[in-house]
Amino acid sequence: MLLNRRLKYLQIAFNRSLPEVETMINLLPPSDRILIEAGTSFIKNYGVSGISQLVSIWEWRLGHKGYIVADLKCMDRGFTEVKAAADAGASAATCLGLAPIETINDFIKSCLEIGIDSMVDMMNVEFPFEVLQKLKKMPDIVVLHRGVDEQLNKEKMIPHHNINRIKGAYNVFISVAGGEGLKDVTRTFFNGGDIAVVWRPFYNEPNLTTQLAEQFLTRIKGHAKE
């Protein structure tokens, strides 16, 4: 695993145009606590070359190679998609928990062999624990995810309740997506999560990228075990 298990992280998902994303990344504090996500729609627009460009932009900003997540949402051909993401310089890639178990197993195996972190996204999976029980090997990171459209349903909660059950049985990182505010991020870490994923505040107010990142980082550092 490429992340430090003692630390907490902020993952920022970028889905604007490449020039806009480049401007926003260059406004971020140069912190290793920030994971840059090439969002699904960003990858659909720019392909693996877009991932490579984010790798270069974040490396220039940090002064060394940073952590880039390729949000592939893989549903088939695990090895092929992992190799494409890794060749582009990604540090991690995502596979959906709704994918066939064979695909998830191949995805995790391929990530391990190629040397990037495997993320299994449990969006729309009612019982993530049941999916994990069927796997040959655990992913590096389990993503508990309330999707963007799901937020329209007021009864759909961010799945913080699954964190302790999964961590009690498996030695995995937990990432939580679907909460966009400071309170949501604080709850993620209070409940034992390791990575908080956000996108909307940055997407809506790109000119406030620096201030937003600093606010989120303050919450993250308060929960680190340093």
Secondary structure, 3 states (H helix, E strand, C coil): CCCCCCCCEEEEEECCCHHHHHHHHCCCCCCCCEEEEECHHHHHHHHHHHHHHHHHHHHHHHCCCCCEEEEEEECCCHHHHHHHHHHCCCCEEEEECCCCHHHHHHHHHHHHHHCCEEEEECCCCCCHHHHHHCCCCCCCEEEEECCCHHHHCCCCCCCHHHHHHHHHHCCCEEEEECCCCHHHHHHHHHCCCCEEEECHHHHHCHHHHHHHHHHHHHHHHCCCCC
